[in-house]
Amino acid sequence: MTPPPKAPNSFMTENQIAILESLVLTYNKINSFMLKYEAQEDVSESNVLTNDTGVRGRGRP
């Protein structure tokens, strides 16, 4: 059985490189989504008030 072909001057095959690039793109999309979600969560959390009794609410509508 012959070993799989390797990309020039690389320890990874072209297929492995393509898979890795795809994983990096997927990670970046997930990370971007999470950062946007956390930013929205921070804004909504800043609108929460605590009254004198310690009860959390959003104030008067």
C-alpha distance matrix in Angstrom:
0.0 3.8 6.6 9.3 12.1 15.0 18.6 20.7 22.1 20.8 18.9 18.3 16.5 19.0 18.4 19.2 22.2 23.4 23.3 25.1 27.7 28.3 28.9 31.3 33.2 33.5 34.7 37.2 38.6 39.0 40.6 43.0 44.0 44.7 46.8 48.8 49.3 50.4 52.8 54.4 54.7 56.4 59.0 59.8 60.1 62.6 64.8 65.3 68.7 70.0 73.7 76.2 75.2 71.5 70.6 67.9 68.6 68.5 72.2 74.5 73.0
3.8 0.0 3.8 6.5 8.7 11.6 15.2 17.0 18.6 17.6 16.0 15.6 13.7 16.2 16.3 17.1 19.8 21.2 21.5 23.2 25.5 26.5 27.3 29.4 31.3 32.0 33.2 35.4 37.0 37.7 39.1 41.3 42.6 43.4 45.3 47.3 48.1 49.2 51.4 53.1 53.6 55.2 57.6 58.7 59.1 61.4 63.7 64.3 67.7 69.1 72.9 75.4 74.6 70.9 70.0 67.2 67.9 67.6 71.3 73.5 72.1
6.6 3.8 0.0 3.8 6.4 8.6 12.4 14.4 15.7 14.2 12.4 12.0 10.4 13.4 13.5 13.8 16.5 18.3 18.5 19.8 22.3 23.5 24.1 26.0 28.1 28.9 29.9 32.1 33.8 34.5 35.7 38.0 39.4 40.1 41.9 44.1 44.9 45.8 48.0 49.8 50.3 51.8 54.3 55.4 55.7 58.0 60.4 61.0 64.4 65.8 69.5 72.0 71.3 67.6 66.8 64.0 64.7 64.4 68.1 70.4 69.0
9.3 6.5 3.8 0.0 3.8 6.4 9.8 12.6 14.3 12.6 11.2 9.8 7.4 9.9 9.9 10.8 13.3 14.8 15.3 16.9 19.1 20.2 21.1 23.1 24.9 25.8 27.1 29.1 30.7 31.6 33.0 35.0 36.5 37.4 39.1 41.1 42.1 43.2 45.2 47.0 47.6 49.2 51.5 52.7 53.2 55.4 57.7 58.5 61.9 63.5 67.2 69.9 69.2 65.5 64.6 61.7 62.2 61.8 65.4 67.6 66.1
12.1 8.7 6.4 3.8 0.0 3.8 6.8 9.2 11.6 10.5 10.3 9.2 6.4 8.3 9.7 11.0 12.5 14.1 15.5 16.9 18.4 20.0 21.4 22.9 24.5 26.0 27.3 28.9 30.6 31.9 33.1 34.8 36.6 37.7 39.1 41.0 42.3 43.4 45.2 47.1 48.0 49.4 51.6 53.0 53.6 55.6 57.9 59.0 62.4 64.1 67.9 70.5 70.1 66.4 65.5 62.5 62.9 62.3 65.8 68.0 66.5
15.0 11.6 8.6 6.4 3.8 0.0 3.8 6.3 8.1 6.8 7.0 6.3 4.5 6.8 9.2 9.7 10.4 12.7 14.4 14.9 16.4 18.6 19.8 20.7 22.7 24.4 25.3 26.7 28.8 30.2 31.0 32.7 34.8 35.8 36.9 39.0 40.4 41.4 43.0 45.1 46.0 47.2 49.4 51.0 51.6 53.4 55.8 57.0 60.3 62.0 65.8 68.4 68.1 64.3 63.6 60.6 61.1 60.4 63.9 66.2 64.8
18.6 15.2 12.4 9.8 6.8 3.8 0.0 3.8 6.3 5.4 7.5 6.5 5.3 5.6 9.1 9.7 9.0 11.3 13.8 13.9 14.6 17.2 18.8 19.2 20.9 23.1 24.0 24.9 27.1 28.9 29.4 30.9 33.1 34.3 35.2 37.2 38.9 39.8 41.2 43.4 44.5 45.5 47.6 49.4 50.1 51.7 54.2 55.5 58.8 60.7 64.5 67.2 67.0 63.3 62.6 59.5 59.8 58.9 62.4 64.6 63.2
20.7 17.0 14.4 12.6 9.2 6.3 3.8 0.0 3.8 5.5 8.6 9.2 8.9 9.2 12.9 13.2 12.0 14.5 17.1 16.8 17.2 20.2 21.7 21.6 23.3 25.8 26.5 27.1 29.5 31.4 31.6 32.9 35.5 36.6 37.1 39.2 41.2 41.9 43.1 45.5 46.7 47.5 49.5 51.5 52.1 53.5 56.1 57.6 60.8 62.7 66.5 69.1 69.1 65.4 64.8 61.7 62.1 61.1 64.5 66.8 65.4
22.1 18.6 15.7 14.3 11.6 8.1 6.3 3.8 0.0 3.8 7.1 9.0 10.2 11.3 14.8 14.1 12.8 15.9 18.1 17.1 17.8 21.0 22.0 21.5 23.7 26.2 26.4 26.9 29.7 31.4 31.2 32.7 35.4 36.2 36.5 38.9 40.9 41.3 42.4 45.1 46.1 46.6 48.8 51.0 51.4 52.7 55.4 56.8 59.9 61.6 65.4 67.9 68.0 64.2 63.9 60.8 61.4 60.5 63.9 66.3 65.2
20.8 17.6 14.2 12.6 10.5 6.8 5.4 5.5 3.8 0.0 3.8 5.4 7.4 9.1 12.0 10.8 9.7 13.2 14.9 13.7 14.9 18.1 18.7 18.4 20.9 23.1 23.2 24.1 26.9 28.3 28.2 30.0 32.6 33.2 33.8 36.2 38.0 38.4 39.8 42.3 43.2 43.9 46.2 48.1 48.5 49.9 52.7 53.9 57.0 58.7 62.5 65.0 64.9 61.1 60.8 57.7 58.4 57.6 61.1 63.5 62.4
18.9 16.0 12.4 11.2 10.3 7.0 7.5 8.6 7.1 3.8 0.0 3.8 6.9 9.8 11.7 9.7 9.8 13.5 14.2 13.1 15.2 18.0 18.0 18.2 21.1 22.8 22.6 24.1 26.9 27.8 27.8 30.0 32.3 32.7 33.5 36.2 37.6 37.9 39.6 42.1 42.7 43.4 46.0 47.7 47.9 49.5 52.3 53.3 56.4 57.9 61.7 64.0 63.8 60.0 59.6 56.8 57.5 57.0 60.5 63.1 62.1
18.3 15.6 12.0 9.8 9.2 6.3 6.5 9.2 9.0 5.4 3.8 0.0 3.8 6.5 8.0 5.9 6.4 9.9 10.6 9.9 12.1 14.6 14.9 15.6 18.2 19.7 20.0 21.6 24.1 25.1 25.5 27.6 29.7 30.3 31.4 33.8 35.2 35.8 37.6 39.8 40.5 41.5 43.9 45.6 45.9 47.7 50.3 51.3 54.5 56.1 59.9 62.4 62.1 58.4 57.8 54.8 55.4 54.9 58.4 60.9 59.6
16.5 13.7 10.4 7.4 6.4 4.5 5.3 8.9 10.2 7.4 6.9 3.8 0.0 3.8 5.3 5.1 6.3 8.7 9.9 10.6 12.4 14.3 15.4 16.6 18.5 20.0 21.0 22.6 24.6 25.8 26.8 28.6 30.5 31.5 32.8 34.8 36.1 37.1 38.9 40.9 41.7 43.0 45.3 46.7 47.3 49.2 51.7 52.7 56.1 57.8 61.6 64.2 63.9 60.1 59.4 56.3 56.7 56.1 59.6 61.9 60.5
19.0 16.2 13.4 9.9 8.3 6.8 5.6 9.2 11.3 9.1 9.8 6.5 3.8 0.0 3.8 5.4 5.0 6.2 8.7 9.8 10.5 12.3 14.3 15.3 16.6 18.4 19.9 21.1 22.7 24.5 25.5 27.0 28.8 30.2 31.5 33.2 34.7 36.0 37.5 39.4 40.5 41.9 43.9 45.4 46.3 48.1 50.3 51.6 55.1 57.0 60.8 63.6 63.3 59.6 58.7 55.5 55.7 54.8 58.3 60.4 58.8
18.4 16.3 13.5 9.9 9.7 9.2 9.1 12.9 14.8 12.0 11.7 8.0 5.3 3.8 0.0 3.8 5.4 5.1 6.2 8.6 9.9 10.6 12.4 14.3 15.5 16.6 18.4 20.0 21.3 22.7 24.2 25.8 27.3 28.7 30.3 32.0 33.1 34.6 36.3 38.0 38.9 40.6 42.6 43.8 44.7 46.8 48.9 50.0 53.5 55.4 59.2 62.0 61.6 57.9 56.8 53.7 53.9 53.1 56.7 58.7 57.1
19.2 17.1 13.8 10.8 11.0 9.7 9.7 13.2 14.1 10.8 9.7 5.9 5.1 5.4 3.8 0.0 3.8 5.4 5.1 6.1 8.6 9.8 10.5 12.3 14.3 15.3 16.4 18.3 20.1 21.0 22.2 24.2 25.8 26.8 28.3 30.4 31.4 32.5 34.5 36.3 37.0 38.5 40.8 42.1 42.7 44.8 47.1 48.0 51.4 53.2 56.9 59.6 59.2 55.5 54.6 51.5 51.9 51.3 54.9 57.1 55.7
22.2 19.8 16.5 13.3 12.5 10.4 9.0 12.0 12.8 9.7 9.8 6.4 6.3 5.0 5.4 3.8 0.0 3.8 5.4 5.1 6.1 8.6 9.8 10.5 12.4 14.2 15.2 16.5 18.5 20.0 20.8 22.4 24.4 25.6 26.7 28.7 30.2 31.2 32.8 34.8 35.9 37.1 39.2 40.8 41.5 43.3 45.7 46.9 50.3 52.2 55.9 58.7 58.5 54.8 53.9 50.8 51.0 50.2 53.7 56.0 54.5
23.4 21.2 18.3 14.8 14.1 12.7 11.3 14.5 15.9 13.2 13.5 9.9 8.7 6.2 5.1 5.4 3.8 0.0 3.8 5.4 5.1 6.2 8.7 9.9 10.7 12.4 14.2 15.4 16.7 18.5 19.9 21.2 22.8 24.4 25.8 27.3 28.8 30.3 31.8 33.5 34.7 36.2 38.1 39.5 40.5 42.4 44.5 45.8 49.3 51.4 55.1 58.0 57.8 54.1 53.1 49.8 49.8 48.9 52.4 54.4 52.8
23.3 21.5 18.5 15.3 15.5 14.4 13.8 17.1 18.1 14.9 14.2 10.6 9.9 8.7 6.2 5.1 5.4 3.8 0.0 3.8 5.5 5.1 6.2 8.7 10.0 10.6 12.3 14.3 15.5 16.6 18.2 20.0 21.3 22.5 24.3 26.0 27.0 28.4 30.3 31.9 32.8 34.5 36.6 37.7 38.6 40.7 42.8 43.8 47.4 49.2 53.0 55.8 55.4 51.7 50.6 47.5 47.7 46.9 50.5 52.6 51.0
25.1 23.2 19.8 16.9 16.9 14.9 13.9 16.8 17.1 13.7 13.1 9.9 10.6 9.8 8.6 6.1 5.1 5.4 3.8 0.0 3.8 5.4 5.0 6.2 8.7 9.8 10.4 12.3 14.3 15.3 16.2 18.2 20.0 20.9 22.3 24.4 25.6 26.6 28.4 30.3 31.2 32.5 34.7 36.2 36.8 38.7 41.1 42.1 45.5 47.4 51.1 53.9 53.6 49.9 49.0 45.9 46.2 45.5 49.0 51.3 50.0
27.7 25.5 22.3 19.1 18.4 16.4 14.6 17.2 17.8 14.9 15.2 12.1 12.4 10.5 9.9 8.6 6.1 5.1 5.5 3.8 0.0 3.8 5.4 5.1 6.3 8.6 9.8 10.6 12.5 14.4 15.2 16.5 18.5 20.0 21.0 22.7 24.4 25.6 27.0 28.9 30.2 31.5 33.4 35.0 35.9 37.7 39.9 41.3 44.7 46.8 50.5 53.4 53.3 49.7 48.7 45.4 45.5 44.5 48.0 50.1 48.6
28.3 26.5 23.5 20.2 20.0 18.6 17.2 20.2 21.0 18.1 18.0 14.6 14.3 12.3 10.6 9.8 8.6 6.2 5.1 5.4 3.8 0.0 3.8 5.4 5.2 6.2 8.6 9.9 10.7 12.4 14.2 15.4 16.7 18.5 20.0 21.4 22.7 24.4 26.0 27.4 28.7 30.4 32.2 33.4 34.5 36.5 38.5 39.8 43.4 45.5 49.2 52.2 51.9 48.3 47.1 43.8 43.7 42.8 46.3 48.3 46.6
28.9 27.3 24.1 21.1 21.4 19.8 18.8 21.7 22.0 18.7 18.0 14.9 15.4 14.3 12.4 10.5 9.8 8.7 6.2 5.0 5.4 3.8 0.0 3.8 5.4 5.0 6.1 8.5 9.9 10.5 12.0 14.1 15.4 16.3 18.2 20.0 20.9 22.2 24.2 25.8 26.6 28.3 30.4 31.6 32.4 34.5 36.6 37.7 41.2 43.0 46.8 49.6 49.3 45.6 44.5 41.4 41.6 40.8 44.4 46.6 45.2
31.3 29.4 26.0 23.1 22.9 20.7 19.2 21.6 21.5 18.4 18.2 15.6 16.6 15.3 14.3 12.3 10.5 9.9 8.7 6.2 5.1 5.4 3.8 0.0 3.8 5.4 5.0 6.1 8.7 9.9 10.3 12.1 14.2 15.2 16.2 18.3 19.8 20.8 22.3 24.4 25.4 26.6 28.7 30.3 31.0 32.8 35.2 36.4 39.8 41.8 45.6 48.4 48.3 44.6 43.7 40.5 40.7 39.8 43.3 45.5 44.2
33.2 31.3 28.1 24.9 24.5 22.7 20.9 23.3 23.7 20.9 21.1 18.2 18.5 16.6 15.5 14.3 12.4 10.7 10.0 8.7 6.3 5.2 5.4 3.8 0.0 3.8 5.4 5.1 6.3 8.7 9.8 10.5 12.4 14.3 15.3 16.7 18.4 20.0 21.2 22.9 24.3 25.8 27.5 29.0 30.2 31.9 34.0 35.5 39.0 41.3 44.9 48.0 48.0 44.4 43.2 39.9 39.7 38.5 42.0 44.0 42.4
33.5 32.0 28.9 25.8 26.0 24.4 23.1 25.8 26.2 23.1 22.8 19.7 20.0 18.4 16.6 15.3 14.2 12.4 10.6 9.8 8.6 6.2 5.0 5.4 3.8 0.0 3.8 5.4 5.2 6.3 8.6 9.9 10.7 12.4 14.3 15.6 16.6 18.4 20.1 21.4 22.5 24.4 26.2 27.3 28.4 30.6 32.4 33.7 37.2 39.4 43.0 46.1 45.8 42.3 41.0 37.6 37.5 36.6 40.1 42.2 40.5
34.7 33.2 29.9 27.1 27.3 25.3 24.0 26.5 26.4 23.2 22.6 20.0 21.0 19.9 18.4 16.4 15.2 14.2 12.3 10.4 9.8 8.6 6.1 5.0 5.4 3.8 0.0 3.8 5.5 5.1 6.0 8.5 9.9 10.4 12.1 14.2 15.2 16.2 18.2 20.0 20.7 22.2 24.5 25.7 26.4 28.5 30.7 31.8 35.2 37.2 40.9 43.8 43.6 39.9 38.9 35.7 35.9 35.1 38.6 40.9 39.6
37.2 35.4 32.1 29.1 28.9 26.7 24.9 27.1 26.9 24.1 24.1 21.6 22.6 21.1 20.0 18.3 16.5 15.4 14.3 12.3 10.6 9.9 8.5 6.1 5.1 5.4 3.8 0.0 3.8 5.5 5.0 6.0 8.5 9.8 10.5 12.3 14.1 15.2 16.4 18.4 19.8 20.9 22.8 24.5 25.5 27.1 29.3 30.8 34.3 36.5 40.2 43.2 43.3 39.7 38.7 35.3 35.2 34.1 37.5 39.7 38.4
38.6 37.0 33.8 30.7 30.6 28.8 27.1 29.5 29.7 26.9 26.9 24.1 24.6 22.7 21.3 20.1 18.5 16.7 15.5 14.3 12.5 10.7 9.9 8.7 6.3 5.2 5.5 3.8 0.0 3.8 5.5 5.2 6.2 8.7 10.0 10.8 12.3 14.3 15.5 16.8 18.4 20.1 21.6 22.9 24.3 26.2 28.0 29.5 33.1 35.5 39.1 42.3 42.3 38.8 37.5 34.0 33.7 32.4 35.8 37.8 36.1
39.0 37.7 34.5 31.6 31.9 30.2 28.9 31.4 31.4 28.3 27.8 25.1 25.8 24.5 22.7 21.0 20.0 18.5 16.6 15.3 14.4 12.4 10.5 9.9 8.7 6.3 5.1 5.5 3.8 0.0 3.8 5.5 5.1 6.2 8.7 10.0 10.4 12.2 14.2 15.4 16.3 18.3 20.2 21.2 22.2 24.4 26.3 27.4 31.0 33.1 36.8 39.8 39.6 36.1 34.8 31.4 31.3 30.4 34.0 36.1 34.7
40.6 39.1 35.7 33.0 33.1 31.0 29.4 31.6 31.2 28.2 27.8 25.5 26.8 25.5 24.2 22.2 20.8 19.9 18.2 16.2 15.2 14.2 12.0 10.3 9.8 8.6 6.0 5.0 5.5 3.8 0.0 3.8 5.4 5.1 6.2 8.7 9.8 10.5 12.3 14.3 15.1 16.4 18.6 20.1 20.7 22.6 24.9 26.1 29.5 31.6 35.4 38.3 38.3 34.7 33.7 30.4 30.5 29.5 33.0 35.4 34.3
43.0 41.3 38.0 35.0 34.8 32.7 30.9 32.9 32.7 30.0 30.0 27.6 28.6 27.0 25.8 24.2 22.4 21.2 20.0 18.2 16.5 15.4 14.1 12.1 10.5 9.9 8.5 6.0 5.2 5.5 3.8 0.0 3.8 5.5 5.2 6.3 8.6 10.0 10.7 12.6 14.3 15.5 17.0 18.8 20.0 21.5 23.6 25.3 28.8 31.2 34.9 38.0 38.3 34.8 33.7 30.1 29.8 28.4 31.8 33.9 32.5
44.0 42.6 39.4 36.5 36.6 34.8 33.1 35.5 35.4 32.6 32.3 29.7 30.5 28.8 27.3 25.8 24.4 22.8 21.3 20.0 18.5 16.7 15.4 14.2 12.4 10.7 9.9 8.5 6.2 5.1 5.4 3.8 0.0 3.8 5.5 5.2 6.1 8.6 9.9 10.7 12.3 14.3 15.7 16.7 18.3 20.2 21.9 23.4 27.0 29.5 33.1 36.3 36.3 32.9 31.5 28.0 27.5 26.2 29.6 31.6 30.1
44.7 43.4 40.1 37.4 37.7 35.8 34.3 36.6 36.2 33.2 32.7 30.3 31.5 30.2 28.7 26.8 25.6 24.4 22.5 20.9 20.0 18.5 16.3 15.2 14.3 12.4 10.4 9.8 8.7 6.2 5.1 5.5 3.8 0.0 3.8 5.4 5.0 6.0 8.5 9.8 10.3 12.1 14.3 15.3 16.1 18.3 20.3 21.4 24.9 27.1 30.7 33.8 33.7 30.2 29.0 25.6 25.6 24.6 28.2 30.5 29.4
46.8 45.3 41.9 39.1 39.1 36.9 35.2 37.1 36.5 33.8 33.5 31.4 32.8 31.5 30.3 28.3 26.7 25.8 24.3 22.3 21.0 20.0 18.2 16.2 15.3 14.3 12.1 10.5 10.0 8.7 6.2 5.2 5.5 3.8 0.0 3.8 5.4 5.2 6.1 8.7 9.8 10.5 12.5 14.4 15.2 16.7 19.0 20.6 23.9 26.2 29.9 32.9 33.3 29.8 28.8 25.4 25.3 24.1 27.4 29.8 28.8
48.8 47.3 44.1 41.1 41.0 39.0 37.2 39.2 38.9 36.2 36.2 33.8 34.8 33.2 32.0 30.4 28.7 27.3 26.0 24.4 22.7 21.4 20.0 18.3 16.7 15.6 14.2 12.3 10.8 10.0 8.7 6.3 5.2 5.4 3.8 0.0 3.8 5.5 5.1 6.3 8.7 10.0 10.9 12.6 14.3 15.7 17.4 19.4 22.9 25.6 29.1 32.4 32.8 29.5 28.2 24.6 23.9 22.3 25.5 27.6 26.3
49.3 48.1 44.9 42.1 42.3 40.4 38.9 41.2 40.9 38.0 37.6 35.2 36.1 34.7 33.1 31.4 30.2 28.8 27.0 25.6 24.4 22.7 20.9 19.8 18.4 16.6 15.2 14.1 12.3 10.4 9.8 8.6 6.1 5.0 5.4 3.8 0.0 3.8 5.4 5.2 6.2 8.7 10.1 10.7 12.2 14.4 15.9 17.3 20.9 23.4 27.0 30.3 30.4 27.0 25.5 21.9 21.4 20.1 23.6 25.8 24.5
50.4 49.2 45.8 43.2 43.4 41.4 39.8 41.9 41.3 38.4 37.9 35.8 37.1 36.0 34.6 32.5 31.2 30.3 28.4 26.6 25.6 24.4 22.2 20.8 20.0 18.4 16.2 15.2 14.3 12.2 10.5 10.0 8.6 6.0 5.2 5.5 3.8 0.0 3.8 5.4 4.9 6.1 8.7 9.9 10.3 12.3 14.6 15.7 19.1 21.3 25.0 28.1 28.3 24.8 23.7 20.2 20.2 19.3 22.7 25.3 24.6
52.8 51.4 48.0 45.2 45.2 43.0 41.2 43.1 42.4 39.8 39.6 37.6 38.9 37.5 36.3 34.5 32.8 31.8 30.3 28.4 27.0 26.0 24.2 22.3 21.2 20.1 18.2 16.4 15.5 14.2 12.3 10.7 9.9 8.5 6.1 5.1 5.4 3.8 0.0 3.8 5.4 5.1 6.4 8.8 9.9 10.8 13.1 15.0 18.3 21.0 24.5 27.7 28.4 25.1 24.1 20.5 20.1 18.5 21.6 24.0 23.2
54.4 53.1 49.8 47.0 47.1 45.1 43.4 45.5 45.1 42.3 42.1 39.8 40.9 39.4 38.0 36.3 34.8 33.5 31.9 30.3 28.9 27.4 25.8 24.4 22.9 21.4 20.0 18.4 16.8 15.4 14.3 12.6 10.7 9.8 8.7 6.3 5.2 5.4 3.8 0.0 3.8 5.4 5.2 6.3 8.6 10.0 11.3 13.3 16.9 19.8 23.2 26.6 27.1 24.0 22.5 18.8 17.8 16.0 19.2 21.3 20.2
54.7 53.6 50.3 47.6 48.0 46.0 44.5 46.7 46.1 43.2 42.7 40.5 41.7 40.5 38.9 37.0 35.9 34.7 32.8 31.2 30.2 28.7 26.6 25.4 24.3 22.5 20.7 19.8 18.4 16.3 15.1 14.3 12.3 10.3 9.8 8.7 6.2 4.9 5.4 3.8 0.0 3.8 5.5 5.2 6.0 8.6 10.2 11.2 14.8 17.3 20.8 24.1 24.3 21.0 19.6 16.0 15.6 14.4 17.9 20.5 19.8
56.4 55.2 51.8 49.2 49.4 47.2 45.5 47.5 46.6 43.9 43.4 41.5 43.0 41.9 40.6 38.5 37.1 36.2 34.5 32.5 31.5 30.4 28.3 26.6 25.8 24.4 22.2 20.9 20.1 18.3 16.4 15.5 14.3 12.1 10.5 10.0 8.7 6.1 5.1 5.4 3.8 0.0 3.8 5.6 5.1 6.2 9.0 10.3 13.5 15.9 19.6 22.6 23.3 20.0 19.2 15.6 15.5 14.3 17.4 20.3 20.1
59.0 57.6 54.3 51.5 51.6 49.4 47.6 49.5 48.8 46.2 46.0 43.9 45.3 43.9 42.6 40.8 39.2 38.1 36.6 34.7 33.4 32.2 30.4 28.7 27.5 26.2 24.5 22.8 21.6 20.2 18.6 17.0 15.7 14.3 12.5 10.9 10.1 8.7 6.4 5.2 5.5 3.8 0.0 3.8 5.4 5.2 6.8 9.4 12.5 15.7 18.9 22.3 23.3 20.4 19.3 15.6 14.6 12.6 15.4 17.8 17.4
59.8 58.7 55.4 52.7 53.0 51.0 49.4 51.5 51.0 48.1 47.7 45.6 46.7 45.4 43.8 42.1 40.8 39.5 37.7 36.2 35.0 33.4 31.6 30.3 29.0 27.3 25.7 24.5 22.9 21.2 20.1 18.8 16.7 15.3 14.4 12.6 10.7 9.9 8.8 6.3 5.2 5.6 3.8 0.0 3.8 5.4 5.3 7.1 10.8 13.9 17.0 20.6 21.2 18.3 16.7 12.9 11.6 9.7 13.0 15.4 14.8
60.1 59.1 55.7 53.2 53.6 51.6 50.1 52.1 51.4 48.5 47.9 45.9 47.3 46.3 44.7 42.7 41.5 40.5 38.6 36.8 35.9 34.5 32.4 31.0 30.2 28.4 26.4 25.5 24.3 22.2 20.7 20.0 18.3 16.1 15.2 14.3 12.2 10.3 9.9 8.6 6.0 5.1 5.4 3.8 0.0 3.8 5.3 5.4 8.8 11.3 14.9 18.2 18.6 15.5 14.3 10.6 10.4 9.6 12.9 16.0 16.2
62.6 61.4 58.0 55.4 55.6 53.4 51.7 53.5 52.7 49.9 49.5 47.7 49.2 48.1 46.8 44.8 43.3 42.4 40.7 38.7 37.7 36.5 34.5 32.8 31.9 30.6 28.5 27.1 26.2 24.4 22.6 21.5 20.2 18.3 16.7 15.7 14.4 12.3 10.8 10.0 8.6 6.2 5.2 5.4 3.8 0.0 3.8 5.5 7.8 10.8 14.1 17.2 18.5 15.6 15.0 11.5 11.1 9.6 12.1 15.2 15.8
64.8 63.7 60.4 57.7 57.9 55.8 54.2 56.1 55.4 52.7 52.3 50.3 51.7 50.3 48.9 47.1 45.7 44.5 42.8 41.1 39.9 38.5 36.6 35.2 34.0 32.4 30.7 29.3 28.0 26.3 24.9 23.6 21.9 20.3 19.0 17.4 15.9 14.6 13.1 11.3 10.2 9.0 6.8 5.3 5.3 3.8 0.0 3.8 6.3 10.0 12.7 16.3 17.5 15.1 13.8 10.3 8.7 6.3 8.7 11.6 12.0
65.3 64.3 61.0 58.5 59.0 57.0 55.5 57.6 56.8 53.9 53.3 51.3 52.7 51.6 50.0 48.0 46.9 45.8 43.8 42.1 41.3 39.8 37.7 36.4 35.5 33.7 31.8 30.8 29.5 27.4 26.1 25.3 23.4 21.4 20.6 19.4 17.3 15.7 15.0 13.3 11.2 10.3 9.4 7.1 5.4 5.5 3.8 0.0 3.8 6.9 9.9 13.5 14.2 11.6 10.1 6.5 5.6 4.9 7.8 11.2 12.4
68.7 67.7 64.4 61.9 62.4 60.3 58.8 60.8 59.9 57.0 56.4 54.5 56.1 55.1 53.5 51.4 50.3 49.3 47.4 45.5 44.7 43.4 41.2 39.8 39.0 37.2 35.2 34.3 33.1 31.0 29.5 28.8 27.0 24.9 23.9 22.9 20.9 19.1 18.3 16.9 14.8 13.5 12.5 10.8 8.8 7.8 6.3 3.8 0.0 3.8 6.4 10.0 11.2 9.1 8.3 5.6 5.3 5.5 6.5 10.3 12.5
70.0 69.1 65.8 63.5 64.1 62.0 60.7 62.7 61.6 58.7 57.9 56.1 57.8 57.0 55.4 53.2 52.2 51.4 49.2 47.4 46.8 45.5 43.0 41.8 41.3 39.4 37.2 36.5 35.5 33.1 31.6 31.2 29.5 27.1 26.2 25.6 23.4 21.3 21.0 19.8 17.3 15.9 15.7 13.9 11.3 10.8 10.0 6.9 3.8 0.0 3.8 6.8 7.7 5.4 5.5 4.4 6.2 8.2 8.7 12.3 15.0
73.7 72.9 69.5 67.2 67.9 65.8 64.5 66.5 65.4 62.5 61.7 59.9 61.6 60.8 59.2 56.9 55.9 55.1 53.0 51.1 50.5 49.2 46.8 45.6 44.9 43.0 40.9 40.2 39.1 36.8 35.4 34.9 33.1 30.7 29.9 29.1 27.0 25.0 24.5 23.2 20.8 19.6 18.9 17.0 14.9 14.1 12.7 9.9 6.4 3.8 0.0 3.8 5.5 5.4 5.7 6.6 7.6 9.7 8.7 11.6 14.9
76.2 75.4 72.0 69.9 70.5 68.4 67.2 69.1 67.9 65.0 64.0 62.4 64.2 63.6 62.0 59.6 58.7 58.0 55.8 53.9 53.4 52.2 49.6 48.4 48.0 46.1 43.8 43.2 42.3 39.8 38.3 38.0 36.3 33.8 32.9 32.4 30.3 28.1 27.7 26.6 24.1 22.6 22.3 20.6 18.2 17.2 16.3 13.5 10.0 6.8 3.8 0.0 3.8 5.5 7.5 9.6 11.3 13.5 12.2 14.8 18.3
75.2 74.6 71.3 69.2 70.1 68.1 67.0 69.1 68.0 64.9 63.8 62.1 63.9 63.3 61.6 59.2 58.5 57.8 55.4 53.6 53.3 51.9 49.3 48.3 48.0 45.8 43.6 43.3 42.3 39.6 38.3 38.3 36.3 33.7 33.3 32.8 30.4 28.3 28.4 27.1 24.3 23.3 23.3 21.2 18.6 18.5 17.5 14.2 11.2 7.7 5.5 3.8 0.0 3.8 5.5 8.8 11.0 14.1 13.4 15.9 19.2
71.5 70.9 67.6 65.5 66.4 64.3 63.3 65.4 64.2 61.1 60.0 58.4 60.1 59.6 57.9 55.5 54.8 54.1 51.7 49.9 49.7 48.3 45.6 44.6 44.4 42.3 39.9 39.7 38.8 36.1 34.7 34.8 32.9 30.2 29.8 29.5 27.0 24.8 25.1 24.0 21.0 20.0 20.4 18.3 15.5 15.6 15.1 11.6 9.1 5.4 5.4 5.5 3.8 0.0 3.8 6.3 9.4 12.6 12.9 16.0 18.9
70.6 70.0 66.8 64.6 65.5 63.6 62.6 64.8 63.9 60.8 59.6 57.8 59.4 58.7 56.8 54.6 53.9 53.1 50.6 49.0 48.7 47.1 44.5 43.7 43.2 41.0 38.9 38.7 37.5 34.8 33.7 33.7 31.5 29.0 28.8 28.2 25.5 23.7 24.1 22.5 19.6 19.2 19.3 16.7 14.3 15.0 13.8 10.1 8.3 5.5 5.7 7.5 5.5 3.8 0.0 3.8 6.5 10.1 10.7 13.6 16.1
67.9 67.2 64.0 61.7 62.5 60.6 59.5 61.7 60.8 57.7 56.8 54.8 56.3 55.5 53.7 51.5 50.8 49.8 47.5 45.9 45.4 43.8 41.4 40.5 39.9 37.6 35.7 35.3 34.0 31.4 30.4 30.1 28.0 25.6 25.4 24.6 21.9 20.2 20.5 18.8 16.0 15.6 15.6 12.9 10.6 11.5 10.3 6.5 5.6 4.4 6.6 9.6 8.8 6.3 3.8 0.0 3.8 7.2 8.9 12.1 14.2
68.6 67.9 64.7 62.2 62.9 61.1 59.8 62.1 61.4 58.4 57.5 55.4 56.7 55.7 53.9 51.9 51.0 49.8 47.7 46.2 45.5 43.7 41.6 40.7 39.7 37.5 35.9 35.2 33.7 31.3 30.5 29.8 27.5 25.6 25.3 23.9 21.4 20.2 20.1 17.8 15.6 15.5 14.6 11.6 10.4 11.1 8.7 5.6 5.3 6.2 7.6 11.3 11.0 9.4 6.5 3.8 0.0 3.8 5.7 8.7 10.5
68.5 67.6 64.4 61.8 62.3 60.4 58.9 61.1 60.5 57.6 57.0 54.9 56.1 54.8 53.1 51.3 50.2 48.9 46.9 45.5 44.5 42.8 40.8 39.8 38.5 36.6 35.1 34.1 32.4 30.4 29.5 28.4 26.2 24.6 24.1 22.3 20.1 19.3 18.5 16.0 14.4 14.3 12.6 9.7 9.6 9.6 6.3 4.9 5.5 8.2 9.7 13.5 14.1 12.6 10.1 7.2 3.8 0.0 3.8 6.7 7.8
72.2 71.3 68.1 65.4 65.8 63.9 62.4 64.5 63.9 61.1 60.5 58.4 59.6 58.3 56.7 54.9 53.7 52.4 50.5 49.0 48.0 46.3 44.4 43.3 42.0 40.1 38.6 37.5 35.8 34.0 33.0 31.8 29.6 28.2 27.4 25.5 23.6 22.7 21.6 19.2 17.9 17.4 15.4 13.0 12.9 12.1 8.7 7.8 6.5 8.7 8.7 12.2 13.4 12.9 10.7 8.9 5.7 3.8 0.0 3.8 6.5
74.5 73.5 70.4 67.6 68.0 66.2 64.6 66.8 66.3 63.5 63.1 60.9 61.9 60.4 58.7 57.1 56.0 54.4 52.6 51.3 50.1 48.3 46.6 45.5 44.0 42.2 40.9 39.7 37.8 36.1 35.4 33.9 31.6 30.5 29.8 27.6 25.8 25.3 24.0 21.3 20.5 20.3 17.8 15.4 16.0 15.2 11.6 11.2 10.3 12.3 11.6 14.8 15.9 16.0 13.6 12.1 8.7 6.7 3.8 0.0 3.8
73.0 72.1 69.0 66.1 66.5 64.8 63.2 65.4 65.2 62.4 62.1 59.6 60.5 58.8 57.1 55.7 54.5 52.8 51.0 50.0 48.6 46.6 45.2 44.2 42.4 40.5 39.6 38.4 36.1 34.7 34.3 32.5 30.1 29.4 28.8 26.3 24.5 24.6 23.2 20.2 19.8 20.1 17.4 14.8 16.2 15.8 12.0 12.4 12.5 15.0 14.9 18.3 19.2 18.9 16.1 14.2 10.5 7.8 6.5 3.8 0.0
